[in-house]
């Protein structure tokens, strides 16, 4: 604990080195203009003021790739990181937008762009990012929660980064990609990582970076690399964690699938039939401990399904305790994530309170 106090004291004021942004693999629309000075929106459900917690939001380090420009050819996108490609704002502007939208707390993390980096570069990027995120959270402890970075391409180092992030820097969770340079998260090589995550009790947010294996099929109009590719990546990642036995091996894992878990919760019954009725393509399937739909009930999902019917269905499949407010801020997909939940008539007041904040607060270990 003394090490963490020393770090936080040294890091005070360091949040000026942060910007808030969307995904670096494609230029994003500029973030909404900061709200003017005004009253912070109070979200009330059933006559009671509640605390809202956004489990899915983004932040980045200003010009981090410029800091490591001598290594840029190692990274997934050597041209990323310029000011033209990042939607940038100050912490004060982000707080103003949160106030306007009725978001009390955001869990902020960074989409992994460093999975192709060598070990030294990956270590330096992760250390810098985690320290800056911790500084932001220290400067605004009632508004931000840190989702740390790890260099998952080096599982042993990732284990060390988990330990340091959780115990020294106070990270409540960690953000990882849906695969690592084409390798599934269920690969035995990542078992030490999952074992440490389970031991620490940290929340893992799986955030996709498209589905590159689809190649030409997702080119063309409609931004299909994102619109279809991102949820597809999450669907495949979660399916492998189920069918390759990772969730059986580490039953205490707390994993949240971004973007409503992709397509998996909407079509999990087909996986159930593969595991039980064993139609021809499934007859060589290795057994798992329970029906795939039962694993859905131990995974977590953000609320980014955009319609009330979509949210109703997600809650019906996963259970209300598995769904949390998510905005993907500031990628531009929504600026009414709170109202999306408030306006879903099928949800009771208790269910709305759970999704808007209670579930995430419990998972992240936030004080009451």
N, C-alpha and C positions, 0 to 999 in steps of 0.2 A: 504493500500500500504506500509506503514511503517513496518508492521509486515512481509510482504514478503521480503522487503529489509534486515531486520534483519536476517531472516532465510537464505537468499542467502549468506549474508556475513559470517554467521556461517558455512554454508555448503561448502564454497569454498574449493576445494581440496578433497572433500569427494567422488568424483566419483571413486576413487581408490577401493572402496568397491563394484564395479559392475563387473559383467561378462556378456557377450553377449551369448545368447544361444537359442536353440530351445525348443521344448515341453518336459517337464520333465517326461512324462508318458512312454517314451521309449527311449533307448539310441539312440542318433543322430550321424550321421557321423560327423567327425571332420570338423570344419569350414575350408574354403580354406586358404591356406598359405597367410599371409599378403603380400600385394604387396610391392615391393621394393620402395624406395624413387623415386618419379618421378613426372611428371606433372599430375595435377588433370584433369580428362577427362572433356572436355567442350561439352555439348550436344547442338547441333545446329539444328534447324528446320526452313526450309525456309530462310536460311541465317541469322537467328537470334539466339543468345545464349539464352537458356531458363534455368530456375531453376527447377530442378526435385525434387519431394517430394514423398517419399515412405511411404504410409499410413499404411503398415503392416510389422513391424519388431519387433524383440524380444530382451529383455534384462532381466537379473535377478541379484539378490543380491548374492554375493559369500557366499555359505554355510549358506543360511538363515535358512534352516531346522536344521542345526547343532546348530544355535543360539537358536532355540526353541526345542532342542532335547528331552526335558522332555515331550513335547506335541506331539511327532511325531505320536503316535498311533491314534490321532484325524484326521490326514490328509488323503487325498485320497490315497496316496502311501507312506507309512512310510519308504520305502527303497530308495526313491528318494532323490536327493540332494548331492550325493557323487561326487567327482571330476570325477570319471570314467563315470558318466552318463551325465555330462554337457560338451558341447562344450564351452570352455572358451577362452576368448581373452581380451586384454586390449582395452580401448577406442581408443588408438592410432592405434592399429591393425585394429579395425573396421573402423576407418576413412580412413585408407589406402585402404581397400577393397571398401569402398564407392567411393573413388576417382577413383579407377580403373574401377568400373562399371558405373560411371557417375551419381551417386546418391548424390545430394547436401544435402538433409535433410531427416532424418528418423524420423518417429513417432514411438517411442519405448514403449512397454508395456509388461506385464507379464501375461502368461496364469494362470487363477485362479486354485490354488491347495489347497486353504484354505477354501473351502465351507463347509467342515465338521468340521472345527475348532470351539471351543467354543467362546463365545463373547470376552473374554479377549484376547485370543490368536489371533483371527482374527483382533482385533483392533491393536494389536502390530505389526503383520505382515504387515498390510496395511500401518500403519504409517511409519515403517522403509522403506518399498519399495518406497512409494511416496516421502519421503524425499531424498532418494538416487537418484531416477530418476530426481527430481527437481535439485539436485546438479549437475548431469551430464549435464542437459540442461543449467544450469547457467555457467558451465565451457566451454560449446561449444554452445552458443546460436544461432549460424548461421548454426548448423549442426544437432541438435537434438531437437525434440518436445516431451513433456511428455504425455503419455497415462496412466492415473492413475489407481490404483486398488481400488476396493470397496468390502466390505464384504456383498454381496447381500443376503446371507442367513438371515441377520438381516436388513430388509429394512430401519428401522428408523436410524440405525447406518450408513447405506450406504448413506442415504440422508445427514447426517452430513459430511461424508467423501467426497461426491461430492462438498459440499459447501467449505470445507477447501481446497480440492485439486485444485478447480478452482480459488478461490479467494485469497488464501494464497500462494499456491505453483505454481500457474501459469499453471496448467494442461490444455491443449487444448482439451482433450478428455479423455475417459475412456474405458478400455478393460474389457469385461465381458464374461462369458461362454454362451453356447447355452441353458443351463438349469441349475437349481440349485438343486442339490441332487434329481434329477428326477422331479422337479417342473418346469412347463413351465414359460417362461418370461412374458407371457400374464396373469398369475394368478393375481387376484385382489389384492393379498397381496403385489405385487410390484408396484401398482399404485402410491404410494407416491414417489417412486424412479423415475418413468417415468415423473411424474409431475415436479420434481426438475430438471431433465435433460432438459426438455423442457424450463423451466424457465431460466436456465443457458445458454442455447444454445450450450451445449457441444456435441461433436461428440461421439457416442458410436460405438465401434468396437465389433461386436459379433464374438468371436473366439471359435470354438467347441473344445471339448476334446473327440472325438469319439462318439459312439452311444451305450452306455453300454446295453440298453434294447435289442439290437440284440443278445447279449450273444454269444452262440456257433456258430451262423450263420456267424460271422465275424472272427472266429478263422481259423487257418491254414495258408497256404502259400499265399503270396501276400500282406501282411500287410493290409488286408481289414478293420481292425478296424480304420485305418487312411484313406486309399485310398477311401473307400466307406463311412466309419462311420463319418468322419469329415464333408464332404459336406452334408451327410444326416442329421446330427444334425442341421446344419445351415438351411437347407430346412425346417425342421419341426419347428424350432424356428420362422423363418420369417412367415411361413404359419399361425401359431397360432396368431402371432401379427396382421396379417391381419384379420383372420376369427373370432377371439375373440373380435375384436373392439378396440384394443389398439391404432392402428394408427388412427382410427376415433376419439378416445377420446383425443389423444395428437397429433394433425396434424402437429405440429411444430417440432417433433422429427427428429434428424439427425442420422440415423442408417446405418452403413456400415456392410454388410455381408461378412465375410472373404471368401477366395477361390472362388471368383466370385459369391458369394451368394448360393453356393452349386448347386443343380439341379433346383432350383425354376425358374430362368429366362429362362431356356431351355424348361420347360414344363408347363409354367404358363397358356397356353391355356386350359389345362384340368381343371384347377381351374376355369377359366372363364365359361366353359360349366357347371360346377357344380353349379355356381351361377346364370346362366341364363336359360339354357335348363332344369336343374334339372332332370337328369336321376335318376333312382330309388334310388341309394344310397344317393342322395343329397336332397331328397324332404323334409326332416325335417330340412334343414339348416336354421339357423337364418340369416336374411338379413343383409348385410353390405352396406355401403353408395355408393360404386362404384364397378366396376368390379375388380377382383383381379389384373389383369394386370396393372390397373391404379396405384395401390399401388407400383408396381415395379418402376414406374417412380418417386416416392418420396423417395425410398430407395437408398442407395449407395452401390457400389461393388468395390472390388479391381480387378486388371487385371489378377489374377492368373488362367487363363483358358488355357494357354500354347500354343495354336495355333492361327494363324491369323484368321482362320475361326471362332474359338470360340470367339475371341475378337470382330470380326465383328458382330456376332450374339448377343453378350451381349449388344453392343452399340445399335443395332437395337431394342432390346426389352426394354432396360432401358432408352436410350437416352445418348448422349455423356457426358452430364453434370453430370451424375450419376456414372461415372467410373473413378477410380484413380489407379495410379501406385501402385503395391504391390509386395513384394518379398518374404515374410515369412522368411526373412533372420534371422539366418543362418541355417535354417532347411535343406537346400540342394536341394530344389525343383528346383531352378533356380539361375543362376548367370548372366542371360542376360535379366532381367526384362525390362530394358530400351530398349534394341534392339528389344524385343518382340513387343513393341509398334511402334518403328521407322520402323520396317520391315513389318507392317501390311498395305498392299498397299491400302486397301479399305478406310483408314482414310485420311482425308485431313490434311494439315499442321496445320490448326486451331484446328482440333480435336485431333491431336497428342499433341499439346501444352496443351490443356485442360486436357488430361488424364495424361500426364507426370508431371504436376505440378500445373496448374492454378486452377483446381477443388479443390484439397486438400488445397492449400494455402487459397482459399476463405473460405472453411469449417472450417479450423483451425484458421482463423483470423490472418494469418501471414502478417507481413508488406510487402509492395510492394518492 
